[in-house]
């Protein structure tokens, strides 16, 4: 498998012009005071389909040769990648089937169905989504679209970093640090390639739930660490078992380290984002903000810190309960 580079991420950014939105960067004095740093918050929850995932999905599908498009694509995801692939497939006129866990948030299942994709539900505790997706893709002759361990996916997600770098440059700001959620690692490794190409001194940190911190432990130890089966968190979007093979090879070279926040701290970040930024943010999407508020690296205090709000596809009942909790 070839390795993405800063150059291929820049190419993906150019390829995606007109296919994805340029998401805004917000500031807030109250959040700055709580964090003890100047936060520059990039709002990928306002992206098409409500998360950054459309970037990687669209970049991957744009690479499919014409003779293979009729057979379509198959993907596996708890929701945000599913919606990104479903939307990209619909926009490009291709059929799509998504393998989703039976306990995926209803809002994410509804989003996939709204883009006319087929859904195959599975039990995440007893079945392998990868095996199911590979079987169906083989039966259909379809292209399998992984959620993170694919160079085209990483490069597409990295367009967020290219965009963020240009936005901060326009503001006349140099970011000392960036905190970004990490599941499989497609976003954070692509982002690192895209951003640090023009700002090599910026240090990039993973953000995870405290009980599901495989990236933090992997970066500390120097080897891939796996979460214990059955470990849970409200952050459904980033509950991968471990870093991916491709993303780990990138991440161990690019990333400064890992941060983590408890589910209660993540709920608090969701409430603060709603109150002060007027944003609807899903739990996994709030992980970076939660880490900035509760586990900011000591060297980042008083500095300029980029925060990636990665998604906003939260179940309405869950969100209401969190806001009033």
N, C-alpha and C positions, 0 to 999 in steps of 0.2 A: 504494500500500500504506500503510495507516494505521500510525502509530508507537505502540508500546506506551508506557505511562506508569506512574508509580508507582501511580496509582489503578487502572489495569486489571490490574496485577500483583497488587495486594491483592484485587481481585475474583476473580482466578484462584485465589489462595490459599484464599479462602472456598469457591469452587466445588469445590475438590479435597479438602475435608475428608471423611474417611471413604473416600477413593479411593486415597490414598497414605499411606505411613508417615511419622511424625515421627522423623527419624533423630537419633541421639545426638551429643553434642559431648564429645570426650575430651581429657584432658590427660595429659602425661607429663613428669616432671622431666628424664629423660635427653635427650629430644628438645629440650626447652627449652635445655638446656646446649649441645647441639651447634649449635643455631640461633643462640644468643645473643639469644633473645627468648622471650616467653611465648606458646606456640602453643595455639590453641583449634581443635581438629580436628573438622570436621563430616563424619560418615561416611555419605556417600551410597552407598557400596559395600554398605551394609546396607539400602538401599531395595528395594522390590519390583523384581524382575528384575535386581537387582544393580547398578543405576546410577540416576542422577537422571533418566534419559530418560523414565521412566514419567510424570513430572510434565507435561512438555510434550505427550506423546502423548495422555494422558488428557484434558488440557484441550482439545486440538484436536478429538478425536473427540466430546467432549461438545457441540461446536458444530454437528455435522452434523445437518441437518434430518431428521425422521423419514422423509420420502419418498425420501431418498437412502441410507439405511442399508443397504437390501438389496443394493445394488451394492458396498458395502464400501469398503475403502481400499487404496491402494498406497503403499509407502514405499521409500526407498533408504537403505542404511546398511551399515557394516562390522560392525555387531553390536548395540551397545547401544540405539540408536534402533529398530533392527529388533525387538529383544525388547520394548521399551516399547510399540511400536505393536501387536505381536502380542498382548501381554497385554491392553492396553486394548480391542482389538477383540474378543477372546474374552469379556472381562467384560461388554462392551456388546452381545454377540450379533451381531457383524458379521464378514463374511469379510475376510481380509487377504492380500495378496501382498507379499512383500518382495524387492527387488532387492539382492543381496549380492555382494561380490567373491568370486571363487572361492578366494582365499587367506585368507578370514576365519577367525578361530580356530574350531576345531571346537566348543568349548563354547558359542559364541554362535550358531552354526548350530543346534546341538542345542536351545538355549533357544527359538529361534523355532519349530522344529518341535514342541516340547513344548506350545506354545500353539496348535497346529493351523493355523498360517499356511502358505500356499504360499511357495516360495522360487524365485526366478529368479537363477541364478549368472551373473556376467559377469567379463570380464578387465579389471581396473582400469587396466592400461597401454594398452589398445587400444580400449576401449569407453567410452561415456558412460553412466553410471548414470542421469543425469537424463533423457537422451533415451529410454532403455529404459523407465523408469518412466512417463514422460509417454505413451508409445505404449500401454503396457498399461492405464494408467488410462483413456485415451480409448476403447480397445476394450471395456473392462468398464463404462464409465460410472461408474467409481469416483472417490472423492475422493483426490487426491494429497496426501500428508502429508510435507512437506519435513522434514529433520532439524534445521534451525536458522533458515532465512530466512523465517519466518512469524510474524506477531505473536502468534497463539495459542500457538505453541510457546515463544516467548520469555517470554510471560507465565506459562505453566505452569512453565517452569524457574525463573522468578523467585520462585515460591512458596518455593523453598529459601532465598532471601535474606530473605524476610519471617519465615520460621521461625527462621533463624539469628539475626536481630536480636532476636527475642523471647527466644530462649534465652540470649543473652549479657546481655540486660537482666535476666533473672531471676537470672543469676549476679552481677549488679552490676558488669559489666565493659563498658568502652567499647573497641571494637577500633580501633586506629590504622590498621591495614592489613588487607587480605584478599588472599590469593594463590589464584587459581583457574585450572584448566587452560582452554585456549582452542583449539578446533578451528574450527568455523564461527562460534562466538561466541554461540550461543543461551543457554547457561548463564551465562556471565560477564556479559553485558549484562542479562539478566533479573535475575540476582543483584544487580547494582549498583543497578538500579531498586528492587528489593524491600528491600535492606538500607539503602541510603543515604537512603531516605525518612525513616527515623527516626534515622539517624546520618550526617548530611551531611559530617562531617569525615573519615570513614573513606575511605582511598584504596585502590582496587582495582587489582590488577596481574595481567596474564596470565602463565601458565606454559606453556612449550612445550619440545619437544626442540630442542637447540641447532642442529641442521642443518635444522630445519623450523619456523623462527621468523617466519612471515609476520606475525603480529600485532605482535611486537616491532618489526620493521622498518617496518611500516605506521604504528605509533604514533610512531616516531622521525621518520619522513619526512613524516607528515601526509597520505599517500596510500596506497591499497591496494597492497600488495606481494604478488607471487605467488611461490610456491615453484617451483624448477626441476622440470620433469617427471622422475620417477624418484627424487627424494630420498626416502629411507626412514628409518624409525626403528622401534624396538620398540613405540612408542606408537600402535598401529593405530587406536585409537578417536579420535584427534585429528589425523589426517593429511589435513586438507582442503587444497585448493590455495591458498586465500586466505580472508580474512574475507568474509562474505556482504555483500550490498548493504545490507540492512536493519540487520544487526548492526554493520556498520562505521559507519553513520550514528549509531547509538547509542553505540558504543564510543569513537569519537573525541571525544565529549563527556563520557563518563562515566569513562573509564579513565585511571589515572595513568601507565602505561607497561608495558613487558614484561620478563619475566625468562625465563631459559632454563637447561636442564640437559642434560648429555650422557646418552646411553643408559646408560653405566656409573653415573652418579650416580643415575639413575632406578632402576636395579636395586638400588643401595645403599639407596634410600628404601624400596623394597618389602621388603627384608630387615629394615630397622629397624622398619617398621610391623608386620611379623609378629612380630618379637622383643619389642617393647616395648608394642604395642597389641593384639597377638593378632588382627590383621586380615589378611585376604587381599585384596590390592589389585592391580589390573591395572596395566600400565605407564603408560597414559595417566592412570589414576586417581591415580598416585603423582607426577605431574609437579609439582604444587603443593608437596608436601612436599619433593621434591628441590630445588626452587628455594629454599625456606625454609632448607634445610640448606646449600646450596652457592652461592646467588646472591641472598641476602636483600638488599633495598634498604638502603643504608647508614642511611637515616633510620628504618628499622624496628628497628634494633638496640636491645635493651632494652625494646621496646614490646610491646603486645598485638597479636598477628597471627593472623587467622583463616586456616585452611587448609581447602580443600575436597578431600576424598578422593572423587573423582567416580564411581568404579566398581571392581568387584571381579571382573569376568568374565574371568579369566585362564585360559589353557589349562593343565591340571594338569601336563603334562610340562614346559612352559616355566617354570611357577612352581617346580617342584621343582629344575630346573636352575639357576634364579636363586638360590634359597635355599642351594644347596650350592656355588655358583660362587665 
